[in-house]
Amino acid sequence: MPSANAMRRTEILMFNGMDELDDGDVLTSG
C-alpha cells in the first residue's frame, strides 16, 4: 500500500527534521 509507505516516509522525515532542530538553534526561531 503506497499510502502507508508515504505516511511512514513522512513520519521519518518529520523525525529527522526534529532531530535537526534539536541539534541546531532553530527552535528559538520557531
C-alpha positions as CSV (number, residue, x, y, z in Angstrom):
1,M,0.0,0.0,0.0
2,P,1.8,3.2,-1.3
3,S,-0.3,5.3,1.1
4,A,1.2,3.5,4.2
5,N,4.7,3.8,2.7
6,A,4.2,7.6,2.1
7,M,2.9,8.1,5.6
8,R,5.9,6.2,7.1
9,R,8.3,8.2,4.9
10,T,6.6,11.4,6.1
11,E,7.0,10.3,9.7
12,I,10.7,9.6,9.2
13,L,11.2,13.0,7.5
14,M,9.4,14.7,10.5
15,F,11.5,12.8,13.0
16,N,14.7,13.7,11.1
17,G,13.6,17.3,11.0
18,M,13.0,17.3,14.8
19,D,16.5,15.8,15.3
20,E,18.0,18.6,13.1
21,L,16.1,21.2,15.2
22,D,17.4,19.6,18.3
23,D,20.9,19.8,17.1
24,G,20.6,23.5,15.9
25,D,19.1,26.6,17.5
26,V,16.2,26.8,15.1
27,L,13.8,26.1,18.0
28,T,14.2,29.7,19.1
29,S,13.2,30.9,15.6
30,G,10.1,28.6,15.6
